[in-house]
Amino acid sequence: MSQLTKDELKSIFVAGAIPTEAQFASLIDSQVNLRETASTTESIAIDIPNGFINLQAASVGDSPFYGILTASPLTGSNAAFHGGPAFDYGQPLPNSPYIKTNGGFDILLDNGNAYGNSSFRIYKDTGIAGVGGSELLKLNESGSLTISGSSFIRGSITASGNISASGTIIADTFQSSTSTLSVNDSLNITGNVTASGAISASGNLIIGGTSTLNGDVTIPKSVKLYFDSPSGLHVYSEGTATDENQIILAKTNNLRILNQAHGKDIIFGTENASGTAKTPLTLSGSGDAVFGENIIIPGNVSSSGTVVGTNITTTNASQLTALTASVVTLLNRDVATTSSIITLLGKEVAATASIVLQGSQIAASTGSGNLVVTTVSPTTVSASGVVSGLTGSFIGGLSLGAADDIQLFAPNTDITAKTISASGNILTNNITASGAISASSAKFTGDLQFTTDATDHVIQQHDGAEVARIHDGGATNTDTDMTSVGFGLGYKIPIMAVTADGGDKTVTLDATDSGTIIQCDADTNNIIFNLPVINAASKAGIHFTFVTTTAVNASKTITINTNGTDGNDNFLMYHIISDDTVSRDVAGDTLTIPNSAPIGTVVKVTCLTSGAGNAAELWLVEAFGNCTIAIA
């Protein structure tokens, strides 16, 4: 029978027609039947505008492969499209579908330049390209290949363009086609880098692990090595010219040079102008600093230990200073400048500026010699340690600090100086000064005497304010109408004030407040005074005076308590109420100035005996005021 086209078959099989056997045979011959042969070599034009061609073996046991072959290798490639064997394994097939060819295989992306998006793509987990699933591979019309996962390539890769990866490129060897491998972005290497040539970078080279350099490293001048950051340690060279230096610079905190090899030294070496090696300083493992040559110090020399020297020479007006309880030992040698001689065992210590001994001693090496000082103004000899065996006079000043002594021994026991200051003790017989004598404290084993006659002598506080005066009796008074009959000590009484306008006030007095007059303002609220603890016999004689500067409120009081208020202490009161009224009371440790007490009421209390050893305190009360002051 003949093969007919679709239109010819449609004209036969119309409504009401009765096809013949021959026409049915033509219908069957016009279809493709895959059952009859393993493959067909017929040229068949199949037009399927929408849908798929589904090829599969008819049943298990049939031909193990199915496919489409082209029989004209001269007009098309001799290609076969194959699937898996037609056998039901009861699970996914062990071999994936594939394409097999006995020659080359070409994929032609030729759309006649009608579109600009021709590409070859491979997806997974989808039945329609671009709809769902994941794109695994894409080769576009420009030749760029994009692979979404890792790629394992056994052979060589030759690319005239770029190779880019969002993941990791793993290779045993990277080799440039020229002598240089250029990296234009960050290069992170977690393993070793071995280079037989140079490694150069125009940007930063960041190494996170340990680096071993088997050759020299050359860093250009003024290029710095930063440790931690530019705020840390700098190491760099200014260059090799005469005025260019080699620099180690710390920008933050201390610069420590530490040798942790036990018992070993830190050695500072140099070469002189002749090229001879010198060791000017060795810091030994035992903690000593050993100087190989002379020590030249333009400023001060300070030591908290012992300074031992054969010759110590100063060339200017600097200070020779020893610190904190040390001994400066001169070993019968000279420390000399140009003037101001200090003689120690027949040798000289001279300076034109101050000689300062801070917490130290100048002592004869035999323990018996004197220190002879002859100074010229304005030289000052000062010490905070012991200066023993001192003779001579001081035109300048002699000062002492830090709670140590100046000791003067017979037969030269006097100090004559313009200014004498001390924060420690001065042990001597007579001190004569034309200027001030200053000290943090003064203790006398004998009398304190002012030697200028017919002159009052003033005791001042720190700001120069007068607090007491020794009246000479022969001095001329400010008002000449008043003449002195005798002499004596005058002083100012300290004044305090307590105001209870903002609420009740409770004031605890201290022994250091003794002698004060206390102004009391109780016109609004109560005031309570607690006298100081009298726990030593030496505190007898403490006294206070209370004066009302306003009338006491009609419902308020002023109360004065002994410190114990245990009923054992007693006030001994003598109260003058008016010209002909006197009140006495000797039992009780609480004194009350009553409500409505008038302004000007005065109560003075003085401790007669202390309460040491749990004894009863006894206070004398002298009261003046037109009110009834009670003791309970």
Residue, then its C-alpha position, 0 to 999 in steps of 0.5 A: m500500500s502507499q504512504l499518504t499525507k495527513d491531508e490525503l488521509k483526512s479526505i478519505f476518512v470523512a463523515g459518512a465515508i466507508p474506507t476500504e481495506a486498502q485505504f486502512a492499509s495506507l493509514i497504517d503504512s503512513q504511521v511510524n511503528l517502532r515494534e517491527t524493527a530495532s531502528t528505522t532508516e526511513s526518512i520521516a518528517i514529523d511535525i509536532p507544533n506542541g508537545f514531546i516525542n516520547l520514545q521507549a521500548a514496548s516492554v521489558g525484554d525487548s531491544p535494550f536500547y531505543g534511539i534515533l539514527t541518521a542514515s546520511p552521514l554526509t548531510g548530517s552527523n551520524a549521531a544516536f540518542h540513546g536511553g538506558p536498557a529496557f529492564d525494570y530494576g525496581q529502582p532508579l537506573p544505574n546509568s543515566p541517559y546519555i548521547k552517543t556518537n561514533g565521531g565528533f559531536d557538535i551543538l549548533l546555536d544557530n538562530g540566524n541572528a534573530y535573537g541575542n540570547s542563544s545559549f546552551r544550558i543544563y538544568k536539574d529538578t525541572g522539566i522546563a528550562g528556566v522554570g524552577g530547578s537549578e541551572l548547572l551549566k550555561l554556555n552563551e553565544s559569546g563563549s562564556l561558560t558559567i558553572s554553578g558548582s565545583s569543576f574538576i578538570r583533569g587536563s589543561i585549561t587554555a583561556s584567552g579571556n578571564i576565568s572567574a569563580s565564586g568558589t574555590i579553584i583547586a589546582d596542583t600548579f599555576q603557571s603563567s605563559t610569561s615569566t610573571l603571574s599577575v593577581n589584580d585582586s586579593l589573593n588568600i593562600t592557606g598553604n605554603v607559597t614557594a617562589s624561586g623568583a621575586i614576589s611583588a605586590s602593588g597593594n598590601l601583602i597580608i600573611g596570616g600564618t608563619s613565614t620563613l624567609n630563606g634569603d635577604v629581604t630588602i626594604p626601600k628607605s622610608v618604607k616602614l615596618y608597622f607592628d600591629s598598626p601605625s600606632g604601634l612599633h615602627v622599624y625603618s631606614e631614613g637612608t644611608a646618607t651621612d645625615e640619615n638614620q636607622i630608626i626603631l620607634a614606639k608610638t604607644n606605651n613603653l618600648r621593652i628590650l628583653n633578653q629571656a636567655h637566662g644569665k645572658d646580657i643585652i650588649f650595646g655595641t658601636e664603632n669609633a671613627s677608626g672602625t674599632a669596635k666598642t661596647p659602651l653599655t652592657l646590661s648583664g643578666s644579673g641586673d647590672a649596667v656596665f659602662g665600657e667607657n666614660i659616663i657623660i651626663p649634662g643633667n642630674v645624676s640620681s640613684s636609689g642605691t650606692v654611687v661608688g666612683t673614683n672620679i666624679t666630675t661635673t662641668n656645669a651648674s648641675q646637681l649631684t643628687a642621691l635618692t632614698a636612703s642611700v650613701v654617696t661614697l667618694l672614696n677620698r676622691d675629688v668631685a670638682t667644678t670651679s667654686s663653693i667647696i665642700t671638704l670631706l676627709g680632706k677632699e673637695v666636693a664643689a659646685t656653683a649650683s645647689i647640692v641636693l641630698q634627697g633621703s641620703q647621707i653625706a658621711a665620712s668614710t671612716g665615720s668620724g670626719n666632718l663635712v665642711v661647707t663654705t658657700v657663696s650666695p645664692t648656693t643652697v645646701s639641702a638634704s632630706g637625709v642625715v647630714s652629720g658633722l656639719t661645720g661652717s656658715f651658710i650665706g645661702g639657705l639650708s633646707l631639710g625635707a622628708a622627715d630626716d635629721i640635720q645633726l650637729f656635733a660639738p664643738n661646732t653646734d651652731i647653724t647660721a643661715k639666711t633661710i632654714s627649712a625642714s620637714g624633719n627634725i633639726l637637732t642642735n643648740n642654737i639656730t640663728a636666722s636673719g630670714a624665715i625658719s620653716a618646718s612641718s612641725a617644731k619640737f623644743t626641748g628648751d625655751l622658744q625665745f625671740t631675741t629682738d627687744a621692744t618689738d611685738h612678735v606675731i604668730q600667723q597661720h598659713d595665709g599670713a593672718e595673725v592668730a596670736r601676738i607676744h606683746d613685748g611691753g616695750a613696743t610702741n602701741t598703735d594709739t600712743d595715748m595707750t602705754s604698755v604696763g606689762f607684757g603677755l600673750g594675746y590671741k584671737i578666739p575662733i567663732m563658730a555658728v549653728t543655724a537650725d532654720g532648715g530643721d533640727k540640728t545635732v552637732t557632735l563637737d571634737a576636742t579640736d573645737s575647744g576654745t570656740i564661741i558657738q553662735c546658736d540660732a534656734d528661733t525655728n527648730n531644736i539644736i542638740f550639742n554632744l560634747p567630745v569624748i573625754n577619754a584621757a586625763s590630758k583632755a581636761g581643760i577643754h572648753f566651749t562657750f554657747v551664745t544665743t544670737t536669737a531668742v529660742n523658739a517658744s516650743k524649742t530648746i537647746t540641749i548640751n549632752t556629755n558624751g556618755t549621757d549614762g547618768n554618771d557624768n555631772f555638770l556643776m552649774y552656777h547660773i546668774i539669772s538676774d542681779d539678785t537671783v542665782s541658781r546652782d545645780v550639780a546633778g545630771d549630764t544633760l543641760t537644757i537652755p529652755n524655750s523662749a530663752p532670750i537673745g544673749t543667753v551665755v553658757k560656758v562649759t569646761c571639762l574638769t576631770s576626764g572619763a578615762g577608765n570609765a570614770a565620771e566626767l565632771w564639767l563646770v558650767e557658767a551660765f548667764g541669762n534671764c531664763t531657767i537653765a536646767i540640768a537633768 
